[in-house]
Amino acid sequence: MSQVQTTAPRGDIRTASRWFGALILPIGPAAIALLRYLLPYDTVDDPATITSKMLAHPGRASLVLWLAFVGVLTLVPGAYFVARLIRQRAPLLTALSLLLVVPGYLALPWMTSTDIFTWSGGQAGLDAASITRVAEATHGSVGVAGVVFVVGHVLGTVLLGSALWRSRMVPRWAAVATAISQPIHFIAAIILVSHTLDLVGWGLQAAGFAAVGWVILRLRDDEWEPLP
């Protein structure tokens, strides 16, 4: 007669996995929220204006690049942990959201490449006109990455918030906050051009993801990942 295992096997990392997921979830959106608030230029500025504003504020531009680096490292794992929690309750919406947000987040390094060059050019003592000419001659993949990023992270996050709502595993406010966060970001970045509103938009996603993390922390290990 087989015995039921009542203790976790050696090497069980399920508790560590839950804690890691809960802690990393809000970091990416929070980092981008601060980035968008501190950005020394507006998204709708032309290359010459962007260059002049970045050269005028090199310290802030450097901090923005560090925040972007944090986002690159944490946004995709955060989306994975959200999906892991809700995929059985809302499989289709979860899958569709990941198909959009993951490529969108992975395009972020391409989006920051021009800013990295602009900052580096300023530190190297290049004049603003030369930096602008190079910035205007970016590779075509940067433009494609921009489309992938905008469509992926805006529409994908709306679907992810909808999946959270459908799953009924998180508070309703967290699902709504996630769903509306990136439309608010888009309005703030392109239409109203408000860094404060942009902070609110990404901050709502950070708050929604933090709520998801709290739910993950409260799960038992067997609920998070049953033993075979």
Backbone hydrogen bonds in HBPLUS format (Angstrom, degrees):
<---DONOR---> <-ACCEPTOR-->    atom                        ^
c    i                          cat <-CA-CA->   ^        H-A-AA   ^      H-
h    n   atom  resd res      DA  || num        DHA   H-A  angle D-A-AA Bond
n    s   type  num  typ     dist DA aas  dist angle  dist       angle   num
A0012-ASP N   A0009-PRO O   3.14 MM   3  5.67 137.5  2.33 141.5 138.1     1
A0017-SER N   A0013-ILE O   2.76 MM   4  5.94 150.9  1.85 151.7 161.1     2
A0018-ARG N   A0014-ARG O   2.96 MM   4  6.21 154.8  2.02 147.4 152.8     3
A0019-TRP N   A0015-THR O   3.03 MM   4  6.32 164.8  2.06 153.8 157.4     4
A0020-PHE N   A0016-ALA O   2.85 MM   4  6.00 159.7  1.90 148.2 154.5     5
A0021-GLY N   A0017-SER O   2.92 MM   4  6.07 165.3  1.94 148.5 152.6     6
A0022-ALA N   A0018-ARG O   2.92 MM   4  6.08 164.2  1.94 150.8 155.3     7
A0023-LEU N   A0019-TRP O   2.98 MM   4  6.08 156.7  2.03 148.3 154.0     8
A0024-ILE N   A0020-PHE O   2.97 MM   4  6.07 156.5  2.03 151.4 157.7     9
A0025-LEU N   A0021-GLY O   3.11 MM   4  5.98 144.4  2.24 147.0 154.2    10
A0027-ILE N   A0024-ILE O   3.18 MM   3  5.39 138.0  2.37 106.2 118.1    11
A0030-ALA N   A0026-PRO O   3.02 MM   4  5.97 156.5  2.08 150.0 157.6    12
A0031-ALA N   A0027-ILE O   2.86 MM   4  6.00 154.6  1.92 151.9 158.9    13
A0032-ILE N   A0028-GLY O   3.04 MM   4  6.35 159.6  2.08 155.3 160.6    14
A0033-ALA N   A0029-PRO O   2.85 MM   4  6.01 146.1  1.96 143.3 153.5    15
A0034-LEU N   A0030-ALA O   3.07 MM   4  6.35 160.7  2.11 149.5 152.6    16
A0035-LEU N   A0031-ALA O   2.93 MM   4  6.15 153.6  2.00 141.8 150.3    17
A0036-ARG N   A0032-ILE O   2.86 MM   4  6.02 167.3  1.88 152.5 154.1    18
A0037-TYR N   A0033-ALA O   3.12 MM   4  6.31 145.1  2.25 140.3 149.9    19
A0038-LEU N   A0034-LEU O   2.89 MM   4  6.05 155.8  1.95 153.0 159.0    20
A0039-LEU N   A0035-LEU O   2.85 MM   4  5.77 124.6  2.16 148.7 162.2    21
A0045-ASP N   A0042-ASP O   3.03 MM   3  5.38 166.2  2.05 114.8 119.0    22
A0049-THR N   A0046-ASP O   3.07 MM   3  5.43 117.5  2.48 108.2 122.7    23
A0050-ILE N   A0046-ASP O   2.96 MM   4  6.22 163.0  1.99 160.1 165.7    24
A0051-THR N   A0047-PRO O   2.91 MM   4  6.06 163.0  1.93 150.7 155.0    25
A0052-SER N   A0048-ALA O   3.04 MM   4  6.26 165.8  2.07 147.3 150.9    26
A0053-LYS N   A0049-THR O   2.96 MM   4  6.12 159.9  2.00 151.9 157.2    27
A0054-MET N   A0050-ILE O   2.94 MM   4  6.10 157.7  1.99 151.3 157.5    28
A0055-LEU N   A0051-THR O   2.93 MM   4  6.10 162.0  1.97 154.4 159.4    29
A0056-ALA N   A0052-SER O   3.04 MM   4  6.12 136.6  2.24 134.2 145.6    30
A0057-HIS N   A0053-LYS O   3.16 MM   4  6.32 126.3  2.46 134.7 147.1    31
A0057-HIS N   A0054-MET O   3.17 MM   3  5.15 139.1  2.35  95.5 106.8    32
A0061-ALA N   A0057-HIS O   2.98 MM   4  6.16 159.8  2.02 154.1 160.6    33
A0062-SER N   A0058-PRO O   2.89 MM   4  6.02 150.3  1.98 143.6 151.0    34
A0063-LEU N   A0059-GLY O   3.10 MM   4  6.38 156.3  2.16 145.1 150.8    35
A0064-VAL N   A0060-ARG O   2.96 MM   4  6.22 153.4  2.04 147.7 155.2    36
A0065-LEU N   A0061-ALA O   3.08 MM   4  6.37 150.6  2.16 143.6 150.8    37
A0066-TRP N   A0062-SER O   3.06 MM   4  6.42 152.0  2.14 147.6 155.1    38
A0067-LEU N   A0063-LEU O   2.94 MM   4  6.23 157.3  1.99 150.4 156.6    39
A0068-ALA N   A0064-VAL O   2.92 MM   4  6.18 150.3  2.01 145.4 153.8    40
A0069-PHE N   A0065-LEU O   3.02 MM   4  6.27 149.5  2.11 142.1 149.9    41
A0070-VAL N   A0066-TRP O   3.02 MM   4  6.41 153.3  2.10 148.2 154.8    42
A0071-GLY N   A0067-LEU O   2.96 MM   4  6.27 156.4  2.02 146.8 153.4    43
A0072-VAL N   A0068-ALA O   2.89 MM   4  6.18 155.1  1.95 150.3 156.8    44
A0073-LEU N   A0069-PHE O   3.17 MM   4  6.44 151.6  2.26 145.2 151.7    45
A0074-THR N   A0070-VAL O   3.15 MM   4  6.30 133.6  2.38 143.6 155.6    46
A0074-THR N   A0071-GLY O   3.20 MM   3  5.24 134.7  2.42  97.5 109.5    47
A0075-LEU N   A0071-GLY O   2.94 MM   4  5.51 162.0  1.98 155.7 154.9    48
A0078-GLY N   A0074-THR O   3.01 MM   4  6.04 153.6  2.08 145.6 153.4    49
A0079-ALA N   A0075-LEU O   3.01 MM   4  6.31 158.9  2.05 151.5 156.3    50
A0080-TYR N   A0076-VAL O   2.99 MM   4  6.25 155.1  2.05 153.1 160.5    51
A0081-PHE N   A0077-PRO O   3.02 MM   4  6.33 157.1  2.07 152.1 156.5    52
A0082-VAL N   A0078-GLY O   3.08 MM   4  6.40 154.8  2.14 151.0 157.9    53
A0083-ALA N   A0079-ALA O   2.99 MM   4  6.20 167.0  2.00 150.2 153.8    54
A0084-ARG N   A0080-TYR O   2.82 MM   4  6.06 149.9  1.91 147.9 157.2    55
A0085-LEU N   A0081-PHE O   3.19 MM   4  6.34 145.6  2.32 138.5 145.5    56
A0085-LEU N   A0082-VAL O   3.12 MM   3  5.35 126.6  2.42  99.6 112.9    57
A0086-ILE N   A0082-VAL O   3.26 MM   4  6.57 154.4  2.33 151.7 157.9    58
A0087-ARG N   A0083-ALA O   2.87 MM   4  5.32 133.4  2.09 153.6 157.1    59
A0089-ARG N   A0086-ILE O   3.03 MM   3  5.38 131.8  2.27 108.8 121.9    60
A0090-ALA N   A0086-ILE O   2.97 MM   4  6.07 153.6  2.04 164.7 173.3    61
A0094-THR N   A0090-ALA O   3.01 MM   4  5.96 155.4  2.07 150.8 158.6    62
A0095-ALA N   A0091-PRO O   2.97 MM   4  6.06 159.2  2.02 144.2 149.8    63
A0096-LEU N   A0092-LEU O   2.95 MM   4  6.18 167.8  1.96 156.7 159.8    64
A0097-SER N   A0093-LEU O   2.94 MM   4  6.04 157.3  1.99 145.1 151.5    65
A0098-LEU N   A0094-THR O   3.06 MM   4  6.27 158.5  2.11 148.5 153.7    66
A0099-LEU N   A0095-ALA O   3.01 MM   4  6.25 152.5  2.09 148.3 156.0    67
A0100-LEU N   A0097-SER O   3.13 MM   3  5.29 142.9  2.28  99.2 109.9    68
A0101-VAL N   A0097-SER O   2.80 MM   4  6.02 178.1  1.80 165.6 165.0    69
A0102-VAL N   A0098-LEU O   3.15 MM   4  5.54 158.9  2.20 133.0 139.6    70
A0104-GLY N   A0100-LEU O   3.13 MM   4  6.20 154.1  2.20 144.9 152.9    71
A0105-TYR N   A0101-VAL O   2.79 MM   4  5.97 162.8  1.82 155.7 158.6    72
A0106-LEU N   A0102-VAL O   2.91 MM   4  6.07 158.1  1.96 152.0 158.9    73
A0107-ALA N   A0103-PRO O   3.04 MM   4  6.17 127.0  2.33 139.5 151.1    74
A0107-ALA N   A0104-GLY O   3.24 MM   3  5.29 141.4  2.40  96.5 107.2    75
A0108-LEU N   A0105-TYR O   3.06 MM   3  5.38 160.5  2.09 109.8 116.0    76
A0110-TRP N   A0107-ALA O   3.07 MM   3  5.54 125.9  2.38 111.7 124.5    77
A0111-MET N   A0107-ALA O   3.25 MM   4  6.61 146.2  2.37 145.2 155.0    78
A0111-MET N   A0108-LEU O   2.91 MM   3  4.94 119.6  2.29  97.9 114.3    79
A0112-THR N   A0108-LEU O   3.12 MM   4  6.47 137.7  2.30 150.4 161.9    80
A0113-SER N   A0110-TRP O   3.32 MM   3  5.15 149.5  2.42  94.5 103.2    81
A0116-ILE N   A0112-THR O   2.92 MM   4  6.19 155.8  1.98 157.5 164.9    82
A0117-PHE N   A0113-SER O   3.05 MM   4  6.34 159.4  2.10 147.5 152.3    83
A0118-THR N   A0114-THR O   2.87 MM   4  6.12 161.8  1.90 150.3 155.8    84
A0119-TRP N   A0115-ASP O   2.91 MM   4  6.08 169.1  1.93 153.3 155.6    85
A0120-SER N   A0116-ILE O   2.93 MM   4  6.06 165.0  1.95 148.7 153.6    86
A0121-GLY N   A0117-PHE O   2.72 MM   4  5.86 160.1  1.76 154.7 160.4    87
A0122-GLY N   A0118-THR O   3.03 MM   4  6.23 154.5  2.10 145.7 152.1    88
A0123-GLN N   A0119-TRP O   2.97 MM   4  6.30 155.8  2.03 149.8 156.5    89
A0124-ALA N   A0120-SER O   2.90 MM   4  6.13 139.8  2.06 144.0 155.5    90
A0126-LEU N   A0121-GLY O   2.96 MM   5  5.35 156.7  2.01 162.2 156.3    91
A0125-GLY N   A0122-GLY O   3.13 MM   3  5.16 155.7  2.19 100.8 108.2    92
A0131-ILE N   A0127-ASP O   3.15 MM   4  6.45 165.4  2.17 156.3 160.6    93
A0132-THR N   A0128-ALA O   2.93 MM   4  6.06 159.7  1.97 149.6 155.3    94
A0133-ARG N   A0129-ALA O   3.03 MM   4  6.27 154.6  2.10 145.3 151.7    95
A0134-VAL N   A0130-SER O   3.18 MM   4  6.48 159.5  2.22 151.0 155.3    96
A0135-ALA N   A0131-ILE O   2.91 MM   4  6.14 159.6  1.95 150.4 157.0    97
A0136-GLU N   A0132-THR O   2.91 MM   4  6.09 146.3  2.02 148.7 156.8    98
A0137-ALA N   A0134-VAL O   2.95 MM   3  5.06 146.9  2.06 102.0 112.6    99
A0142-VAL N   A0139-HIS O   3.03 MM   3  5.79 154.3  2.10 120.4 126.8   100
A0143-GLY N   A0140-GLY O   3.16 MM   3  5.47 123.4  2.49 103.8 116.0   101
A0144-VAL N   A0140-GLY O   3.25 MM   4  6.64 159.6  2.29 149.8 155.3   102
A0145-ALA N   A0141-SER O   2.80 MM   4  5.95 155.8  1.86 143.8 151.1   103
A0146-GLY N   A0142-VAL O   2.97 MM   4  6.22 143.3  2.11 139.6 149.3   104
A0147-VAL N   A0143-GLY O   3.26 MM   4  6.64 150.8  2.35 145.0 150.8   105
A0148-VAL N   A0144-VAL O   2.97 MM   4  6.31 166.1  1.99 156.0 159.8   106
A0149-PHE N   A0145-ALA O   2.78 MM   4  5.91 157.7  1.83 148.7 155.2   107
A0150-VAL N   A0146-GLY O   2.99 MM   4  6.11 170.4  2.00 148.2 150.9   108
A0151-VAL N   A0147-VAL O   2.96 MM   4  5.99 166.1  1.98 155.9 158.1   109
A0152-GLY N   A0148-VAL O   2.83 MM   4  5.48 148.1  1.93 133.8 144.5   110
A0153-HIS N   A0149-PHE O   2.93 MM   4  5.81 167.3  1.95 145.7 149.6   111
A0154-VAL N   A0150-VAL O   3.10 MM   4  5.87 152.4  2.18 141.4 149.2   112
A0155-LEU N   A0151-VAL O   3.08 MM   4  5.69 143.3  2.22 135.6 144.9   113
A0156-GLY N   A0152-GLY O   2.91 MM   4  5.27 135.6  2.11 124.5 138.4   114
A0157-THR N   A0153-HIS O   3.35 MM   4  5.68 147.1  2.46 111.9 119.4   115
A0158-VAL N   A0154-VAL O   3.22 MM   4  6.49 151.8  2.30 144.4 151.9   116
A0159-LEU N   A0155-LEU O   3.06 MM   4  6.39 159.8  2.10 151.5 156.4   117
A0160-LEU N   A0156-GLY O   2.85 MM   4  6.10 146.8  1.96 141.1 151.5   118
A0161-GLY N   A0157-THR O   2.87 MM   4  6.05 157.8  1.92 147.3 152.2   119
A0162-SER N   A0158-VAL O   2.98 MM   4  6.25 150.0  2.07 142.2 151.1   120
A0163-ALA N   A0159-LEU O   2.83 MM   4  6.10 149.6  1.92 145.2 153.6   121
A0164-LEU N   A0160-LEU O   2.94 MM   4  6.23 151.0  2.02 145.7 153.5   122
A0165-TRP N   A0161-GLY O   2.99 MM   4  6.29 153.8  2.06 144.5 151.4   123
A0166-ARG N   A0162-SER O   2.86 MM   4  6.14 161.0  1.90 149.3 154.6   124
A0167-SER N   A0163-ALA O   2.90 MM   4  6.02 147.9  2.00 145.2 153.6   125
A0174-ALA N   A0171-PRO O   3.00 MM   3  5.44 129.0  2.27 108.3 120.9   126
A0175-ALA N   A0171-PRO O   3.37 MM   4  6.84 152.6  2.45 150.8 158.0   127
A0176-VAL N   A0172-ARG O   3.00 MM   4  6.31 164.4  2.03 157.9 162.1   128
A0177-ALA N   A0173-TRP O   2.80 MM   4  5.91 162.9  1.83 148.4 153.9   129
A0178-THR N   A0174-ALA O   3.05 MM   4  6.14 157.0  2.11 141.1 146.8   130
A0179-ALA N   A0175-ALA O   2.99 MM   4  6.17 162.3  2.02 147.5 152.7   131
A0180-ILE N   A0176-VAL O   2.98 MM   4  6.15 158.4  2.03 158.6 162.4   132
A0181-SER N   A0177-ALA O   3.15 MM   4  5.86 123.4  2.49 135.4 147.3   133
A0184-ILE N   A0180-ILE O   3.14 MM   4  6.25 157.1  2.20 148.6 154.9   134
A0185-HIS N   A0181-SER O   3.01 MM   4  6.33 150.6  2.10 138.6 147.4   135
A0186-PHE N   A0182-GLN O   2.86 MM   4  6.08 159.9  1.90 150.2 154.5   136
A0187-ILE N   A0183-PRO O   2.99 MM   4  6.23 163.2  2.02 148.6 152.7   137
A0188-ALA N   A0184-ILE O   2.86 MM   4  6.05 159.2  1.90 151.7 158.1   138
A0189-ALA N   A0185-HIS O   2.83 MM   4  5.97 153.1  1.90 152.6 159.7   139
A0190-ILE N   A0186-PHE O   2.93 MM   4  5.86 165.0  1.95 153.6 157.0   140
A0191-ILE N   A0187-ILE O   3.02 MM   4  4.92 134.2  2.24 117.8 131.5   141
A0192-LEU N   A0187-ILE O   2.78 MM   5  5.96 166.4  1.80 160.2 165.1   142
A0193-VAL N   A0188-ALA O   2.87 MM   5  4.96 107.9  2.40 114.5 131.3   143
A0194-SER N   A0188-ALA O   2.83 MM   6  4.97 143.5  1.97 127.9 140.0   144
A0198-ASP N   A0194-SER O   3.03 MM   4  6.24 148.5  2.13 140.4 149.8   145
A0199-LEU N   A0195-HIS O   2.97 MM   4  6.21 148.4  2.07 140.5 148.1   146
A0200-VAL N   A0196-THR O   3.09 MM   4  6.46 149.4  2.19 142.6 150.8   147
A0201-GLY N   A0197-LEU O   2.89 MM   4  6.22 157.0  1.95 150.1 155.8   148
A0202-TRP N   A0198-ASP O   3.10 MM   4  6.34 168.9  2.11 163.1 159.9   149
A0203-GLY N   A0199-LEU O   2.83 MM   4  5.71 141.4  1.98 135.7 148.2   150
A0204-LEU N   A0200-VAL O   2.85 MM   4  6.06 140.7  2.01 146.3 154.6   151
A0204-LEU N   A0201-GLY O   3.16 MM   3  5.33 128.4  2.44  98.3 110.8   152
A0205-GLN N   A0201-GLY O   3.40 MM   4  6.87 150.2  2.49 142.9 150.1   153
A0206-ALA N   A0202-TRP O   2.98 MM   4  6.34 156.0  2.04 148.0 154.9   154
A0207-ALA N   A0203-GLY O   2.89 MM   4  6.14 153.9  1.96 146.2 153.0   155
A0208-GLY N   A0204-LEU O   2.85 MM   4  6.08 160.0  1.89 148.2 153.9   156
A0209-PHE N   A0205-GLN O   2.84 MM   4  6.01 162.1  1.87 152.5 157.1   157
A0210-ALA N   A0206-ALA O   2.87 MM   4  6.03 147.2  1.98 140.9 150.4   158
A0211-ALA N   A0207-ALA O   3.04 MM   4  6.32 149.9  2.13 145.1 152.3   159
A0212-VAL N   A0208-GLY O   3.10 MM   4  6.47 148.1  2.21 140.9 149.7   160
A0213-GLY N   A0209-PHE O   2.89 MM   4  6.23 154.3  1.96 147.2 154.3   161
A0214-TRP N   A0210-ALA O   2.95 MM   4  6.30 146.7  2.07 144.3 153.1   162
A0215-VAL N   A0211-ALA O   3.10 MM   4  6.41 152.6  2.17 145.7 152.2   163
A0216-ILE N   A0212-VAL O   2.98 MM   4  6.32 157.3  2.03 150.8 157.2   164
A0217-LEU N   A0213-GLY O   2.95 MM   4  6.23 154.2  2.01 147.8 154.5   165
A0218-ARG N   A0214-TRP O   3.19 MM   4  6.40 142.1  2.35 140.1 149.2   166
A0218-ARG N   A0215-VAL O   3.14 MM   3  5.21 126.5  2.44  96.3 109.9   167
A0219-LEU N   A0216-ILE O   3.20 MM   3  5.37 156.5  2.26 104.8 111.9   168
A0223-GLU N   A0220-ARG O   2.99 MM   3  5.19 130.7  2.24 102.0 115.6   169
A0224-TRP N   A0220-ARG O   3.03 MM   4  6.37 149.6  2.12 151.8 161.0   170
A0225-GLU N   A0221-ASP O   2.83 MM   4  6.04 166.6  1.85 157.2 160.3   171
